[in-house]
Amino acid sequence: MITSMVVFEQIMNGLVLGCMYASVASGLTLIWGTMKMLNFAHGEFYMLGGYVLYFALTVFGVPPLIALVLAVGIVLFLGMFTEKLVIHPLLDRPGWELSPLMVTIGISIFLQNLALRLWGERFKNVPYFLDGTFDLFGIRMAYQRLIIFVVTASVMLGFWAVLKKTKFGIGLRATAQDRDAATLMGVNAKKIYTITFGISCAMAALAAALLAPIFSVNPWMGHAALIKGFITVVLGGLGSFEGAILGGFILGTTESISVILLSSEWKDVVAFAIFILVLIVRPSGLFGTKEW
Amino acid sequence: MLKLRDLDVFYGDAQALWDVTMEVHKGEIVTLLGSNGAGKTTTLKTISGLLHPRKGEIFLDHIRLDKIEPSNIIKYGIAHVPEGRRLFPNMTVMENLLIGAFHAGAWGSRFDTIQGIYTLFPILAERKKQLAGTLSGGEQQMLAIGRALMSEPTLLMLDEPSLGLAPKVVETIFQVISDINKKGTTILLIEQNAHLSLQVAHRGYVMETGRISLEGKASELMADEYVKKAYLGM
């Protein structure tokens, strides 16, 4: 029987899932908006975030907060390093529409197999950051889910403020809108690209690290995240930051609610159906393809 | 202050400039005349580092400009108002101005400089919260000039500031250009409207198919039979 309690609970679960989608998708949309490229290795940076957290938490036994910072920080650095190493040389060369695509697919395969080789195919379980539950309008919620929601929401809000208010944010948006004009203003577009790529990867890592206690960590975890991330981005409108966040929550909640109405095997079907429906009505996504 | 010596510039394999040599002295307004595709915009883009010369040198006083990263050129006091204005359409008027002061030397005093720009173009103060893409053509040109001035340049380069504007607005813009110059900023001006630009300029160069074909004082060029026929329509 479907009670309002069950529906409410599923909406809460959907919001938590939505946080993950929003966080993964905003990284993808950020790169698309600034660099006009798709990053097919995004899922693998997500996976690396999960592994860093796992090792920090279970092998080195550091507190969850520090493990989280480590996961985000290390992947930020790895993202910047990767951009410098393989994306940078492709800039300003012919074939930019395709070359980053090929290169990031390569990185994705490399990282997946590296993880498999180094850490094995076993799923790694990660303990909850904080055990226990609390009552919300008569519904029991695990603290972990609250942490996911609060941390993601504040990071998104924080990043939005960075985009709008800081010198770096103004430089980033200017580069996204017109790279040559931004260069004339003294914005070093290449530096912006490196940092942007790093931040994008770090956002994926944040999502993975927060969700690791719920989903566990494995070498292939990035695959599903990437697909859902792309759906979210296209749903919200490629390049739109607001769209990525809204798209994430729409996708998360509809998936969760579909679990009550149908069964859990149907949730991807529902997600894709919504995706296709939205694209029929609004081919460029909810917010439209946007430049900042 | 600015010297271009024997520049050859290419787009891929296609050569756009041949042996371009010109000079801009401190305090001058120098205009670069020529028809569409003559290489005027290419010349400005090469000075601001968006294009690299395959041969030749660019000097600003004693600094070799063509070896400097394009995003650092503005630090040496060269601001470029590009062809078609190239504003950031989804940013507000104020944000567009602020980014003009992006380089370290100008960022600290950005809020003082912006007041100066608002005095120069009061309409920009009225519209400061509006998105740049929603401004009229004349307002956009004012914003483009204002944005360049935010970097506190010593040399201001303008690419076709009159393009697509009503005569009345063009008059205002040229008045401002001349005022900016009187306050001590050197100006390099590209114009198709030779009448106007020779009126405000001290000296001029005429460019044809990627080469400098004539140079001289503005008054001399205005009296030149060839310039009269080809560019002044007389």
Interface residues (C-beta under 8 A of the other chain):
Chain A: K167 I170 G171 R173 A174 Q177 D178 D180 A181 A182 T183 L184 M185 G186 V187 N188 A189 K290 E291 W292
Chain B: S48 G49 L50 E69 P70 S71 N72 I73 I74 K75 A79 H80 P82 R86 L87 F88 P89 N90 M91 E95 L98 I99 G100 F102 H103 W107 R147 S151
